[in-house]
Amino acid sequence: MTLEEIKIRTYDRRIDRHRVEDLEQRCEVGPAESSATLIVDTMGDPTCRIRHCQIYKMLVAELNNKELVGMVQGTIKIVTVHLQHQSQSIVGYILGLRVSPLHRQRGIALSLVKKMEEWFILNHVDLAYMATDKDNEASVKLFTEKLQYVKFRTPSILVNPVSHHLMRLSPSVKIVKLKIEHAERLYRRFMGSTEFFPQDIDRILKNKLSLGTWIAYWQGDSCRTFDLDQYFPTSWAMLSIWNSGQQFKLRVGKPSLACQMYARSSSFIDRFFPCFKFPFIPDMFKPFGFYFMYGLYQEGPKSGSLMQSLCKLVHNMATKCQDCKVVVTETGGYDDMLRHHIPHRKLLSCPEDLWCIKDLKSEEKHLTRTPHPRALFIDPREV
Ligand SMILES: CC(C)(COP(=O)(O)OP(=O)(O)OC[C@H]1O[C@@H](n2cnc3c(N)ncnc32)[C@H](O)[C@@H]1OP(=O)(O)O)[C@@H](O)C(=O)NCCC(=O)NCCS
């Protein structure tokens, strides 16, 4: 087969939807040798992972004008960066790269990504970036060896199962839900200089998938009312919730029999014998949804327990949401303090999600040379 037989074109919902969904189901994402891989169920809309961004595109690769053999998605936005002469950049994010298992290692992924980069350049994108499992050899080699991306950050994906029981919240912690405008002002003020902080944070907060923003502080802390323009408590914490399960569902593929049996028995024990404290693993072999916690911020000497309280609140909300089996968040690789306060199960989490980046405008790699990595804002639209 020569590359001339492959046509790369923009996704057309009318003719491609079912074929793209079928391809997604056939492509397991994760290291080839892994015993468990993730399969995405886009619930009838293959653009569900990009359409919440203002500018997005999906490309498909078609073989001989009939068979759909590959796809890739991209989004464009303005974010905070810390370059010598710039505090903001236009960035392009590459995601959802899939090639049919029957047509791999023939240059199809390479062509798809190059075409996406051309669209980025037309739209004045400064930096292109992507995220992958660090053990996904095919993906890492493709981007770093063939496309000159450089390894940039390794944030941790933290996953906590949603059990059948509510967690107890301390009566000495006050938790308040913020109005959207109030949350926006707080985020711009306290996280505006965080790397990759999106300029359109207001759009994220107003999105119907964003369930709200909460702050926590100690009852009786120095200020009487938590007021943005006046006093702040000495210790406080904040986070927002994104209902990813309304966007798409996940399913673990290739489960071993032992894994399935463990999940089923631990679910049974958690439900009926909670006093056994058996490590609970939810059944993730059927399609499930999840809550994603974003915009996590804490300040002050006693803010760690406040962050824990907010995480418990999220867990308790998740118990009432059908199909929500886990609560997920991602923290910048450097941020051990924050990670320490977020409840998560090691077995389900990923300690190093690899982000790779490429400067589309110059050969200079200022961003990737930053000696002390800063905090990273994880955009819930890109999960
Ligand atoms: C990753 C994936 C998209 C690659 O698609 P592909 O069309 O086979 O890739 P290409 O043929 O364009 O490969 C280009 C380069 O990538 C690297 N590569 C691709 N597959 C590889 C593999 N199995 N092992 C090692 N390197 C590989 C090589 O450097 C290759 O160049 P070479 O052929 O000169 O050695 C495909 O394996 C896939 O769909 N995997 C499942 C989904 C997934 O993991 N997506 C990535 C999420 S970010």
The ligand as an SDF file (V2000), in Angstrom:
LIG
                    3D

 48 50  0  0  0  0  0  0  0  0999 V2000
   -0.0790    5.1510   18.1700 C   0  0  0  0  0  0  0  0  0  0  0  0
   -0.7130    4.8810   16.7970 C   0  0  0  0  0  0  0  0  0  0  0  0
   -1.6960    6.0100   16.4990 C   0  0  0  0  0  0  0  0  0  0  0  0
    0.3890    4.8700   15.7270 C   0  0  0  0  0  0  0  0  0  0  0  0
   -0.2440    4.7560   14.4460 O   0  0  0  0  0  0  0  0  0  0  0  0
    0.5420    4.2500   13.1430 P   0  0  0  0  0  0  0  0  0  0  0  0
   -0.2220    4.6790   11.9510 O   0  0  0  0  0  0  0  0  0  0  0  0
    0.8190    2.8140   13.2810 O   0  0  0  0  0  0  0  0  0  0  0  0
    1.9050    5.0700   13.2320 O   0  0  0  0  0  0  0  0  0  0  0  0
    2.8720    5.4040   12.0020 P   0  0  0  0  0  0  0  0  0  0  0  0
    2.8660    4.2770   11.0420 O   0  0  0  0  0  0  0  0  0  0  0  0
    2.5320    6.7430   11.4510 O   0  0  0  0  0  0  0  0  0  0  0  0
    4.2640    5.4190   12.7550 O   0  0  0  0  0  0  0  0  0  0  0  0
    5.1510    6.4820   12.7000 C   0  0  0  0  0  0  0  0  0  0  0  0
    6.2530    6.2370   13.7120 C   0  0  0  0  0  0  0  0  0  0  0  0
    5.6880    6.0150   15.0150 O   0  0  0  0  0  0  0  0  0  0  0  0
    6.4730    5.0320   15.7360 C   0  0  0  0  0  0  0  0  0  0  0  0
    5.6810    3.8160   15.9100 N   0  0  0  0  0  0  0  0  0  0  0  0
    4.4470    3.5620   15.4290 C   0  0  0  0  0  0  0  0  0  0  0  0
    4.0310    2.3500   15.8560 N   0  0  0  0  0  0  0  0  0  0  0  0
    5.0140    1.8440   16.6170 C   0  0  0  0  0  0  0  0  0  0  0  0
    5.1510    0.6520   17.3800 C   0  0  0  0  0  0  0  0  0  0  0  0
    4.1810   -0.2940   17.4060 N   0  0  0  0  0  0  0  0  0  0  0  0
    6.2870    0.4720   18.0910 N   0  0  0  0  0  0  0  0  0  0  0  0
    7.2580    1.3980   18.0930 C   0  0  0  0  0  0  0  0  0  0  0  0
    7.1840    2.5680   17.3950 N   0  0  0  0  0  0  0  0  0  0  0  0
    6.0660    2.7750   16.6720 C   0  0  0  0  0  0  0  0  0  0  0  0
    7.6630    4.7520   14.8540 C   0  0  0  0  0  0  0  0  0  0  0  0
    8.6630    5.6940   15.1660 O   0  0  0  0  0  0  0  0  0  0  0  0
    7.0940    5.0070   13.4750 C   0  0  0  0  0  0  0  0  0  0  0  0
    8.0950    5.3200   12.5420 O   0  0  0  0  0  0  0  0  0  0  0  0
    8.7690    4.1150   11.6770 P   0  0  0  0  0  0  0  0  0  0  0  0
    7.6340    3.4190   11.0170 O   0  0  0  0  0  0  0  0  0  0  0  0
    9.6770    4.8190   10.7310 O   0  0  0  0  0  0  0  0  0  0  0  0
    9.4690    3.2560   12.6630 O   0  0  0  0  0  0  0  0  0  0  0  0
   -1.4350    3.5120   16.7680 C   0  0  0  0  0  0  0  0  0  0  0  0
   -0.5520    2.5260   17.2440 O   0  0  0  0  0  0  0  0  0  0  0  0
   -2.7160    3.4660   17.5790 C   0  0  0  0  0  0  0  0  0  0  0  0
   -3.8040    3.8050   17.0930 O   0  0  0  0  0  0  0  0  0  0  0  0
   -2.6320    3.0080   18.8580 N   0  0  0  0  0  0  0  0  0  0  0  0
   -3.8080    2.8970   19.7420 C   0  0  0  0  0  0  0  0  0  0  0  0
   -4.3090    4.2450   20.1760 C   0  0  0  0  0  0  0  0  0  0  0  0
   -3.2150    5.0720   20.8390 C   0  0  0  0  0  0  0  0  0  0  0  0
   -2.4800    4.5830   21.6950 O   0  0  0  0  0  0  0  0  0  0  0  0
   -3.1680    6.3440   20.4520 N   0  0  0  0  0  0  0  0  0  0  0  0
   -2.2150    7.2970   20.9710 C   0  0  0  0  0  0  0  0  0  0  0  0
   -2.8120    8.0800   22.0740 C   0  0  0  0  0  0  0  0  0  0  0  0
   -1.8730    9.5590   22.2890 S   0  0  0  0  0  0  0  0  0  0  0  0
  1  2  1  0
  2  3  1  0
  2  4  1  0
  2 36  1  0
  4  5  1  0
  5  6  1  0
  6  7  2  0
  6  8  1  0
  6  9  1  0
  9 10  1  0
 10 11  2  0
 10 12  1  0
 10 13  1  0
 13 14  1  0
 14 15  1  0
 15 16  1  0
 15 30  1  0
 16 17  1  0
 17 18  1  0
 17 28  1  0
 18 19  1  0
 18 27  1  0
 19 20  2  0
 20 21  1  0
 21 22  1  0
 21 27  2  0
 22 23  1  0
 22 24  2  0
 24 25  1  0
 25 26  2  0
 26 27  1  0
 28 29  1  0
 28 30  1  0
 30 31  1  0
 31 32  1  0
 32 33  2  0
 32 34  1  0
 32 35  1  0
 36 37  1  0
 36 38  1  0
 38 39  2  0
 38 40  1  0
 40 41  1  0
 41 42  1  0
 42 43  1  0
 43 44  2  0
 43 45  1  0
 45 46  1  0
 46 47  1  0
 47 48  1  0
M  END
$$$$
